[in-house]
Amino acid sequence: MRYRSTSQKAPLTSLRGAVLRGMAPDGGLYMPAEIARRSPEELEEFRSLPFTEVCFRIVKPFATPDVPEEILWQIVSEAINFPVKLVSLSPGLHVLELFHGPTLAFKDFGARFMARLMGYFVRGESRPLTVLVATSGDTGSAVAHGFLGVPGIRVVILYPSKRISEAQEKQFTTLGENITALEVSGTFDDCQRLVKQAFADEPLNKKAFLTSANSINIGRLLPQMFYHVAAYRQLPVASVPLIVSVPSGNFGNLTAGLFAKRIGLPVAKFIASTNANDVVPEYLRSGEFHPRPAQATYSNAMDVGNPNNFPRLLDLCRGRLEYVQKEIWGHGATDEETLAEMKAVWDRYRYISDPHTAVGILGWEAYKKEHPEPSQGLVLATAHAAKFAEVVEKAIGTAPPLPDRLAAYLKRPKLSLSMSSSYDDFKQFLLTH
Ligand SMILES: *Cc1c(COP(=O)(O)O)cnc(C)c1O
């Protein structure tokens, strides 16, 4: 598979080139040059083959010829070593739990796969590779754990000071080894800006071998197709359309859903479920895309004012609003609605949802109100409720049980370094460490 840029100017490149660069040299995002539709027979096989085999088959055309089959098999089986669980809240509403990986959030899929892919691509390099990542919460821990101890790679994580929960922070600031956390006095958008500026800084890139692990990296998106297929395997066969609600921030998750649809998954519509940072739902309504500063909410991993995968969404829909509207419906929820929904879901189904998943359920309910015809709803549950214990407690009156894994991190000392939001400070850090 060759990869092209959404900006159309950069030359085609290999998967290795796309993964190690992160962003294309013309400022665009890498896309597979083509996405082949699988045959109905193969899709049917996806329901019955072992899951590792299915993941391997899904990703193989995207990784050939860069990654030999036996290496790809190893990467897939090591990265996706935890279950995807489907929970049916009612006959027409299902929740796909994507949070059974090591950091209890769906980003483990992308991060674990990409780390192993990069590790393979940089074997034999003389300079260490520096992975830069800006996080609004969960990316940091998923990426840090994904890369922890991978030789030849160091990870620098930027996160907004005091804007993420202690549980989130402790998961990636306590690791040490090849993982450095920078606590930035600013917002997530500041962190994202610093990372973008570093990539655009040519003199810096001559000195340091930099790459990105944000959801702009195609190496993170490819494995996110896997769980859309996992849902297809587990959902009851139904004759009504399938509607998939995706709690969204940077829209990597939803982009991967569209990839999965392009290979043949029968999804009638995706719902872009956001919190108050509803730039994309707003675009779907008005046709105008107006990025704006991120606003802090309870579902903080989705506090994104300028979703970085938006160019990919547009590209997949040939740049036309009416095509985007055909595939995606949008809804933005307030914090009050999110809290009330967590309570309602608990009262109605005895299910504890984290605030992101609650935003997803709200999106589904809003969609149903406008489209009462029969359909089957699937909500992606992106984080374990225990990662947002304070919000859960506020909503339902009791805190969710703390998994042992999380409890262990909370006891460890934070090792992050403080940093201003000025680019000069950040550059200085990169050049001297
Ligand atoms: C990152 C994240 C999201 C948003 O995913 P995108 O791919 O950025 O849209 C949603 N929920 C949780 C818990 C996350 O960590």
Ligand as a Chemical Component Dictionary entry (heavy atoms), coordinates in Angstrom:
data_LIG
# 
_chem_comp.id                   LIG 
_chem_comp.type                 NON-POLYMER 
_chem_comp.pdbx_formal_charge   0 
_chem_comp.three_letter_code    LIG 
# 
loop_
_chem_comp_atom.comp_id 
_chem_comp_atom.atom_id 
_chem_comp_atom.alt_atom_id 
_chem_comp_atom.type_symbol 
_chem_comp_atom.charge 
_chem_comp_atom.model_Cartn_x 
_chem_comp_atom.model_Cartn_y 
_chem_comp_atom.model_Cartn_z 
_chem_comp_atom.pdbx_ordinal 
LIG C1 C1 C 0 -9.341  10.219 22.918 1  
LIG C2 C2 C 0 -10.640 9.903  23.500 2  
LIG C3 C3 C 0 -11.835 10.159 22.820 3  
LIG C4 C4 C 0 -11.863 10.849 21.482 4  
LIG O1 O1 O 0 -11.332 10.070 20.433 5  
LIG P1 P1 P 0 -10.914 10.753 19.069 6  
LIG O2 O2 O 0 -10.388 9.653  18.234 7  
LIG O3 O3 O 0 -9.887  11.788 19.394 8  
LIG O4 O4 O 0 -12.145 11.366 18.501 9  
LIG C5 C5 C 0 -13.019 9.767  23.410 10 
LIG N1 N1 N 0 -13.038 9.180  24.636 11 
LIG C6 C6 C 0 -11.914 8.929  25.315 12 
LIG C7 C7 C 0 -12.011 8.297  26.647 13 
LIG C8 C8 C 0 -10.676 9.253  24.777 14 
LIG O5 O5 O 0 -9.576  8.995  25.459 15 
# 
loop_
_chem_comp_bond.comp_id 
_chem_comp_bond.atom_id_1 
_chem_comp_bond.atom_id_2 
_chem_comp_bond.value_order 
_chem_comp_bond.pdbx_ordinal 
LIG C1 C2 SING 1  
LIG C2 C3 SING 2  
LIG C2 C8 DOUB 3  
LIG C3 C4 SING 4  
LIG C3 C5 DOUB 5  
LIG C4 O1 SING 6  
LIG O1 P1 SING 7  
LIG P1 O2 DOUB 8  
LIG P1 O3 SING 9  
LIG P1 O4 SING 10 
LIG C5 N1 SING 11 
LIG N1 C6 DOUB 12 
LIG C6 C7 SING 13 
LIG C6 C8 SING 14 
LIG C8 O5 SING 15 
# 
